[in-house]
Amino acid sequence: MSRSWGRGERALTAYFVSRADVHRGTRRRTPDPRGAILSHTVPDPSDQSPGPLLAGRNVLAVLPTGAGKSLCYQVPALLGAGLTLVVSPLISLMQDQVGALRRRGIAAAYVNSQLDEDQRRVVLDAATSRRLALLYCAPEGLASLTRRLTVAQTPVSLLAIDEAHCITEWGNEFRPVYRRLGMFRSGLGRPPTIALTGSATPSARADILHVLRMPDAEVIVTSFDRPNLAFAVQKVSDDRERFAIIRTRVRGATGGSLIYTPTRRLTELVTRALLRTSVRAAPYHAGLSASVRRRVLRAFLSDQVRVVVATSAFGMGIDKPDVRQVLHWGPPPTLEAYYQEAGRAGRDGAASECRILWRPEDLAWGNIAPAMKRYVESRTNHRAMILEYFGEL
């Protein structure tokens, strides 16, 4: 099933709203916080196409960056009864989402490694006493959380796996606990489950469904085509030329700019070089403290800093609509990773550009997948190459 991303979001939201109507009753509510969320995605009542297919089924939803994936589980969490458990890959991502929900008066919390024992106990007590609508956790904390909820006989009405591509991309080596999510899901009593991602090839989708033990899930794949994004590659002779192009482009940009680099060291070097040329830039990578990363993110979102130079640590869940360009210092390892990072551009629908600046030596790093190598070396339509890679053409 393939639809424009706008229709895909409305369809999923419409499905979950109708599903939640059946389960209304004991949900605790502040003065109707639902309007704060629902006002951001009003379902189109005429869009009934996926409803009959989705009723009561598990779902794998592949929606592009900026399509409002989190709404697909936040809406039923507000309108239904029971606890919605959200598995999120990054502490910063769950903190941002929980903070936004709380500001709207919605009962949401997270458990992660940054909480002390007292804080963790308060959150878990709220969850088991059914005072929370949404509870976020990292996959590493799911084993103990499953045991706690089971002992307390706290039902999970909906399980959401956010950024589900991590099952395939991270699960084999980096974070093997992702390969056990299906076991934890069974331990929770196999609640209705929605797995969401912004990019997944047909083989990745099959792997996600296998790991989550959802062979009968309804798979919703909206279009990977983002018409407002212009995709380009540009071959350079050396790093001096590469930096000169970046400097010129960020100086002339009308909105925010993201520059992705492959290493922390290069992130710092490019940032310092831009600052020396009077470009307000900030670095972002996993080697910085959490407080520094939060300050950089806040400065970028508020336009105090217009340019962020980052590793792949910067990306998931970053909600800045007016990023006008995403530049890559060399190709990422895979085309999936590139599509995710490039997708940070143009979330407001305005024209934006995604450009890889590369030289042949970049391909000697040894971790560049064949599809990514073909992409940067090709002179053909790069949009078509992306769509073909994800099985849309």
C-alpha positions as CSV (number, residue, x, y, z in Angstrom):
1,M,0.0,0.0,0.0
2,S,1.5,3.3,-1.0
3,R,0.0,6.8,-0.4
4,S,1.1,10.3,-0.1
5,W,2.5,10.9,3.3
6,G,-0.3,13.4,4.3
7,R,-3.0,10.9,3.6
8,G,-1.0,8.2,5.3
9,E,-0.9,10.2,8.6
10,R,-4.6,11.1,8.5
11,A,-5.5,7.5,7.7
12,L,-3.6,6.1,10.6
13,T,-4.9,8.8,13.0
14,A,-8.4,8.2,11.8
15,Y,-8.1,4.5,12.4
16,F,-6.8,4.9,15.9
17,V,-9.4,7.5,16.8
18,S,-12.1,5.1,15.8
19,R,-10.4,2.3,17.7
20,A,-10.1,4.4,20.9
21,D,-13.7,5.3,20.8
22,V,-14.5,1.7,21.6
23,H,-12.4,1.8,24.7
24,R,-13.3,5.1,26.3
25,G,-14.3,5.2,29.9
26,T,-11.8,5.3,32.7
27,R,-9.1,7.4,31.1
28,R,-7.9,10.1,33.4
29,R,-7.9,13.5,31.8
30,T,-6.8,16.9,32.6
31,P,-9.1,19.6,31.2
32,D,-9.3,17.8,27.8
33,P,-5.6,17.7,26.8
34,R,-6.7,15.8,23.7
35,G,-7.3,19.1,21.8
36,A,-3.7,20.0,22.2
37,I,-2.7,17.0,20.2
38,L,-5.7,16.5,17.9
39,S,-5.5,20.1,16.7
40,H,-2.2,19.2,15.1
41,T,-3.7,16.4,13.0
42,V,-7.4,16.6,12.2
43,P,-8.5,13.3,10.6
44,D,-10.1,13.6,7.2
45,P,-13.4,11.7,7.6
46,S,-13.5,11.0,3.9
47,D,-10.2,9.1,4.0
48,Q,-11.5,5.6,4.9
49,S,-9.2,3.6,2.7
50,P,-7.0,1.8,5.2
51,G,-9.6,1.5,8.0
52,P,-11.1,-1.9,7.1
53,L,-7.6,-3.3,6.7
54,L,-6.3,-2.0,10.0
55,A,-9.1,-2.7,12.4
56,G,-7.7,-4.6,15.4
57,R,-4.4,-5.4,13.7
58,N,-0.8,-4.8,14.5
59,V,0.8,-2.2,12.3
60,L,4.1,-1.4,10.7
61,A,4.0,2.2,9.5
62,V,6.8,3.6,7.3
63,L,6.2,7.3,7.2
64,P,8.7,9.9,6.0
65,T,10.5,12.3,8.4
66,G,8.1,15.1,9.3
67,A,4.9,13.1,8.8
68,G,4.0,13.1,12.5
69,K,4.8,9.5,13.3
70,S,4.5,10.1,17.1
71,L,0.9,11.2,16.7
72,C,0.0,7.6,15.6
73,Y,0.4,6.4,19.2
74,Q,-0.1,9.6,21.1
75,V,-3.7,10.0,19.8
76,P,-4.9,6.5,20.9
77,A,-3.1,7.0,24.2
78,L,-5.2,10.0,24.9
79,L,-8.5,8.6,23.7
80,G,-8.2,5.0,24.9
81,A,-7.9,3.3,28.3
82,G,-4.8,1.7,29.7
83,L,-1.1,2.4,29.4
84,T,0.7,3.2,26.1
85,L,4.3,2.0,26.3
86,V,6.7,3.6,23.9
87,V,10.1,2.1,23.2
88,S,12.5,4.9,22.1
89,P,16.1,4.6,21.1
90,L,17.5,7.9,22.5
91,I,17.2,9.5,26.0
92,S,17.2,12.9,24.4
93,L,14.3,11.9,22.1
94,M,12.1,10.6,24.9
95,Q,12.9,13.6,27.0
96,D,11.9,16.0,24.2
97,Q,8.6,14.1,23.6
98,V,7.7,13.8,27.2
99,G,8.4,17.4,27.9
100,A,6.2,18.5,25.0
101,L,3.4,16.2,26.2
102,R,3.6,17.5,29.8
103,R,3.5,21.1,28.6
104,R,0.1,20.2,27.0
105,G,-1.1,18.8,30.3
106,I,-0.8,15.2,29.3
107,A,0.2,12.5,31.8
108,A,3.5,11.2,30.3
109,A,6.8,10.1,31.8
110,Y,10.0,8.2,31.0
111,V,12.3,5.7,32.7
112,N,15.9,5.7,31.7
113,S,19.4,5.5,33.1
114,Q,19.5,9.2,34.0
115,L,16.8,8.8,36.8
116,D,17.9,7.9,40.3
117,E,16.1,5.3,42.3
118,D,13.7,7.6,43.9
119,Q,12.7,9.2,40.6
120,R,12.3,5.8,39.0
121,R,10.1,4.6,41.8
122,V,7.8,7.6,41.5
123,V,7.4,7.1,37.7
124,L,6.8,3.3,38.1
125,D,4.3,3.9,40.9
126,A,2.4,6.3,38.7
127,A,2.4,3.7,35.9
128,T,1.2,0.8,38.0
129,S,-1.5,3.0,39.6
130,R,-2.8,3.8,36.1
131,R,-2.1,7.5,36.4
132,L,0.0,7.7,33.2
133,A,-1.2,7.8,29.6
134,L,2.2,7.3,28.1
135,L,5.4,5.7,29.5
136,Y,8.6,5.9,27.5
137,C,11.6,3.6,28.0
138,A,14.8,2.5,26.2
139,P,14.9,-1.1,24.9
140,E,17.6,-1.9,27.5
141,G,15.1,-1.1,30.3
142,L,12.2,-3.2,28.9
143,A,13.1,-6.5,30.6
144,S,12.8,-5.1,34.1
145,L,9.8,-2.9,33.2
146,T,8.0,-5.8,31.7
147,R,8.4,-7.7,35.0
148,R,7.3,-4.8,37.1
149,L,4.1,-4.2,35.0
150,T,3.3,-7.9,35.0
151,V,3.7,-8.3,38.8
152,A,1.5,-5.2,39.3
153,Q,-1.0,-6.6,36.8
154,T,-0.9,-3.3,34.8
155,P,-2.1,-3.9,31.3
156,V,-0.4,-2.3,28.3
157,S,-3.1,-1.3,25.9
158,L,-0.7,-0.2,23.1
159,L,3.0,-0.9,22.5
160,A,4.8,1.5,20.2
161,I,8.2,0.9,18.8
162,D,9.5,4.3,17.7
163,E,12.3,4.5,15.1
164,A,11.8,0.8,14.4
165,H,14.6,0.7,11.8
166,C,17.0,0.5,14.8
167,I,15.9,-3.2,15.0
168,T,17.8,-3.9,11.8
169,E,20.5,-1.2,11.8
170,W,21.5,-1.5,15.5
171,G,20.2,-4.8,16.6
172,N,22.8,-7.2,15.3
173,E,25.9,-5.7,17.1
174,F,25.5,-2.2,18.5
175,R,22.4,-2.8,20.7
176,P,21.5,-6.5,20.5
177,V,18.6,-6.0,22.9
178,Y,16.6,-4.8,19.9
179,R,16.6,-8.3,18.6
180,R,14.7,-9.4,21.8
181,L,11.8,-6.9,21.5
182,G,9.5,-9.7,20.3
183,M,10.2,-11.7,23.5
184,F,9.4,-8.7,25.6
185,R,6.2,-8.1,23.6
186,S,5.1,-11.6,24.4
187,G,5.9,-11.0,28.1
188,L,3.5,-8.0,28.0
189,G,0.7,-10.2,26.7
190,R,1.1,-9.3,23.0
191,P,-0.7,-6.0,23.1
192,P,-1.7,-4.3,19.9
193,T,1.6,-3.0,18.5
194,I,2.6,-0.2,16.2
195,A,6.2,0.0,14.8
196,L,7.1,3.2,13.2
197,T,10.0,4.3,11.0
198,G,10.9,6.9,8.5
199,S,12.9,4.5,6.2
200,A,12.9,0.7,5.7
201,T,13.5,-1.3,2.6
202,P,11.3,-4.4,1.9
203,S,13.9,-6.7,3.5
204,A,14.2,-4.4,6.6
205,R,10.4,-4.4,6.9
206,A,10.4,-8.2,6.9
207,D,13.1,-8.3,9.5
208,I,11.2,-5.9,11.8
209,L,8.0,-8.0,11.6
210,H,10.0,-11.2,12.3
211,V,11.8,-9.7,15.4
212,L,8.5,-8.3,16.8
213,R,6.7,-11.6,16.0
214,M,4.0,-9.9,14.0
215,P,3.7,-11.9,10.8
216,D,0.1,-10.8,10.2
217,A,0.7,-7.1,10.8
218,E,-0.7,-4.6,8.4
219,V,2.2,-2.8,6.6
220,I,1.6,0.8,5.6
221,V,4.2,2.2,3.4
222,T,3.6,5.8,2.3
223,S,5.6,7.5,-0.5
224,F,9.2,8.1,0.1
225,D,9.1,10.9,-2.4
226,R,9.5,14.3,-0.8
227,P,8.8,16.7,-3.7
228,N,10.2,19.8,-1.9
229,L,13.6,18.2,-1.5
230,A,16.3,18.5,-4.2
231,F,18.8,15.7,-4.0
232,A,22.3,16.3,-5.4
233,V,25.9,15.0,-5.2
234,Q,29.0,17.1,-5.9
235,K,32.4,15.7,-6.4
236,V,35.3,17.7,-4.9
237,S,39.0,17.5,-5.4
238,D,40.1,17.9,-1.8
239,D,38.9,18.9,1.7
240,R,39.8,22.6,1.1
241,E,37.3,22.8,-1.8
242,R,34.8,20.8,0.2
243,F,34.9,23.3,3.1
244,A,34.8,26.3,0.8
245,I,31.6,25.0,-0.7
246,I,30.1,24.5,2.7
247,R,31.1,27.9,3.9
248,T,29.6,29.6,0.9
249,R,26.3,27.7,1.1
250,V,25.7,28.2,4.8
251,R,26.5,31.9,4.5
252,G,23.8,32.3,1.8
253,A,21.2,30.1,3.5
254,T,17.8,31.6,4.4
255,G,17.1,29.0,7.1
256,G,18.8,26.5,9.2
257,S,21.7,24.3,7.9
258,L,22.8,20.8,9.0
259,I,26.2,19.6,8.2
260,Y,26.8,15.9,8.8
261,T,30.4,14.6,9.2
262,P,31.6,11.1,9.8
263,T,33.7,11.6,13.0
264,R,33.6,13.7,16.1
265,R,37.0,15.1,15.4
266,L,35.9,16.4,12.0
267,T,32.7,17.8,13.6
268,E,34.8,20.0,15.9
269,L,37.3,21.0,13.1
270,V,34.6,22.1,10.7
271,T,32.8,24.0,13.4
272,R,35.9,25.9,14.5
273,A,36.7,26.7,10.8
274,L,33.2,28.1,10.3
275,L,33.4,30.2,13.5
276,R,36.7,31.7,12.3
277,T,34.9,32.9,9.2
278,S,32.1,34.5,11.3
279,V,29.5,31.8,10.7
280,R,27.5,31.1,13.9
281,A,27.9,27.3,14.2
282,A,27.8,24.7,16.9
283,P,29.0,21.1,17.1
284,Y,26.8,18.1,18.1
285,H,28.1,14.6,18.8
286,A,28.0,11.9,21.4
287,G,31.3,13.0,23.0
288,L,29.7,16.2,24.3
289,S,27.9,16.1,27.7
290,A,24.1,15.8,27.7
291,S,23.8,19.4,29.0
292,V,25.9,20.8,26.2
293,R,23.9,18.8,23.6
294,R,20.7,20.2,25.0
295,R,22.0,23.7,24.8
296,V,23.0,23.3,21.2
297,L,19.7,21.8,20.3
298,R,17.7,24.6,22.0
299,A,19.9,27.2,20.3
300,F,19.3,25.6,16.9
301,L,15.6,25.3,17.4
302,S,15.3,28.9,18.5
303,D,17.5,30.2,15.6
304,Q,20.2,31.5,17.9
305,V,22.5,29.2,16.0
306,R,21.7,28.7,12.3
307,V,24.3,26.0,11.6
308,V,24.9,22.7,13.4
309,V,27.8,20.4,12.5
310,A,27.0,16.9,13.7
311,T,27.7,13.3,13.6
312,S,24.8,10.8,13.1
313,A,24.0,11.4,16.8
314,F,22.0,14.4,15.7
315,G,18.7,13.5,14.0
316,M,15.9,11.3,15.3
317,G,13.0,13.4,16.6
318,I,14.6,16.8,15.9
319,D,11.6,18.9,15.2
320,K,12.8,22.0,13.3
321,P,10.6,22.7,10.3
322,D,12.7,25.2,8.5
323,V,16.0,23.4,7.8
324,R,16.8,24.6,4.3
325,Q,19.8,22.4,3.6
326,V,21.4,19.2,4.8
327,L,25.0,18.9,3.6
328,H,27.1,15.8,4.0
329,W,30.9,15.7,4.3
330,G,31.2,12.5,2.4
331,P,28.6,9.7,2.1
332,P,27.0,8.0,5.1
333,P,27.4,4.2,5.4
334,T,24.0,3.4,3.9
335,L,21.3,4.9,1.8
336,E,18.8,4.3,4.6
337,A,21.0,6.4,6.9
338,Y,21.3,9.1,4.3
339,Y,17.5,9.3,3.7
340,Q,16.9,9.6,7.4
341,E,19.5,12.4,7.8
342,A,18.6,14.2,4.6
343,G,14.9,14.1,5.7
344,R,15.6,16.7,8.4
345,A,15.4,19.3,5.6
346,G,12.2,20.9,4.5
347,R,9.8,19.6,7.1
348,D,7.6,22.7,6.6
349,G,7.2,21.7,2.9
350,A,9.3,24.6,1.6
351,A,12.0,24.0,-1.0
352,S,15.2,22.6,0.5
353,E,18.3,20.9,-0.6
354,C,20.2,17.7,0.3
355,R,23.7,17.5,-1.0
356,I,26.6,15.1,-0.6
357,L,30.1,16.6,-1.1
358,W,32.4,13.7,-1.8
359,R,35.7,12.6,-3.2
360,P,36.9,9.2,-4.2
361,E,39.0,8.8,-1.1
362,D,35.8,8.8,1.0
363,L,34.8,5.5,-0.5
364,A,38.0,3.9,0.9
365,W,36.7,4.0,4.4
366,G,35.4,0.5,3.9
367,N,32.0,0.9,5.5
368,I,30.2,2.4,2.5
369,A,27.4,0.1,1.3
370,P,27.3,-0.7,-2.4
371,A,24.0,1.2,-2.9
372,M,25.4,4.3,-1.3
373,K,28.5,4.0,-3.5
374,R,26.4,3.8,-6.6
375,Y,24.3,6.8,-5.4
376,V,27.3,9.2,-5.1
377,E,29.0,8.0,-8.3
378,S,25.9,8.3,-10.4
379,R,25.0,11.2,-12.6
380,T,21.4,10.1,-13.0
381,N,18.2,11.2,-11.2
382,H,19.1,10.7,-7.5
383,R,15.5,11.0,-6.4
384,A,14.6,8.0,-8.6
385,M,17.5,6.1,-7.2
386,I,16.2,6.6,-3.6
387,L,12.6,5.6,-4.6
388,E,13.9,2.5,-6.4
389,Y,16.0,1.5,-3.5
390,F,13.0,1.6,-1.1
391,G,10.9,-0.4,-3.6
392,E,8.7,2.4,-4.8
393,L,9.7,2.3,-8.4
